Amino acid sequence: MAIALSSTASRPFNFRLALGIPLLLMGLMLLFDMTHIDFQLAHLFYQPGTGFIGRNSYWLENILHDRVKQAVIVLAVLLLVAFVASWFYAPLRPWRRVLGYVVLALSLTTSVVMPLKIATGVHCPWSLSEFGGSETYTPLLAHRAETLKPGLCWPGGHASTGFSLLALFFALRDRRPRAAQVALVLALSLGAVLSLGRMAQGAHFLSHNLWTLLIDWMICVLCYRGLVYRPAGERARGKGLRGAVRIGS
């Protein structure tokens, strides 16, 4: 009798730094209000009397916003199908846990956005009086000014479309390190481009998207630790168990 146990140990990873640095940055962003930086950058994309330069851009709205989001959704569906297929298709079996991780991480990083938007009620730049709108700006933790229509702009939802792909980095780092590096660059680059596009449209401030990056990173790290990460000591225990089973059989 033999038990199929994976002998692949994870590459070393410093979870204290991976979680501690984002938490520190979150604390600093709360302690040192980024309003001045947010407004300075937003004004670069804003033209008085006209509005934000990307507000009516076909490329930013239809391609960079809608089509990219749809592409990531298709990717997530394909990964879900592969995860389900891993229970029936032997070649995918070694990747089952990794596929499950990616599906879960993608789901959490994108689904957490709307509840946070509703809970915070932060308005988009295009809704604020400083940028041609009618709403009064209030910082993230401040009491919201009276309004008939609470905002839905924190954190950045579209930025999460790109930053959610950080899950691919963690999924690949133990088995395909080079591919993992490519995935990391892809996720950060796509998230940055999508963030910049929405800033040009007046949909988000820089800080909104930075919060998205930090939140998505922490979700991916925590899911990786709970579902995929396997330290070297666990590998040694797995070998010992496998040997004992073989002797007993």
LINVENTA-V434025 format. One record per helix or strand of 3 or more residues. SS is the DSSP state (@ for helix, = for strand). FROM is the first residue (numbers start at 0). TO is the last residue. If there is no record, write none. Layout:
ss = {SS & SS}
from = {FROM & FROM}
to = {TO & TO}
This chain:
ss = {@ & @ & @ & @ & @ & @ & @ & @ & @ & @ & @}
from = {14 & 34 & 57 & 89 & 124 & 128 & 156 & 165 & 176 & 205 & 231}
to = {30 & 43 & 84 & 119 & 126 & 130 & 162 & 171 & 200 & 226 & 247}
